[in-house]
């Protein structure tokens, strides 16, 4: 909008005139999403952060509390340790995970409780040995 509202004209009349003039110039033609239904709203309650959640979903971003993120990392790490190419790699993965778990146990962040304790590295490695017994290069 480049022109100023003239004195004595109500703001509503001035805004309506600006919109009508823009429509006449075709400034609202061919806008993205024109003629399409609005995106579905996920629920009926008002959420102040609806646009942030939609943007995060569109961008593929997710934010978990640190304890839940570490639980997920623990699950992924144990699966990776089970499929590790060597016992040494499996041991290193679990030891690195245990360092993170201990750190979070002694300095808990806000959010839900961690609910994890350090894993018994020898037990995980023994499971790895049982899975990989007889495979070449398993040492």
QUIBEL-V216319 format. One line per field, one symbol per residue. ss: DSSP state (A for helix, B for strand, O for the rest). phi: phi as a letter, one per 30 degrees, with the letter a starting at -180 (. if undefined). A space follows every 50 residues. Layout:
ss: ???
phi: ???
This chain:
ss: OOOOOOOOOOAAAAAAAAAAAAAAAOOOOOOOOOOOOOOOOOOOOOOOOA AAAAAAAAAOOOOOOAAAAAAAAAAAAAAAAAOOOOAAAAAAAAAAAAAA AAAAAAOOOOOOOOOOOOOOAAAAAAAAAAAAOOOOOOO
phi: .cccdddicddddddddddddddddidcdhddidicddedddbcddbdce dddddddddicbbceeddddddddedddddddcedbdddddddddddddd ddedddbdddjdddibbeddedddddddeddceiddidc
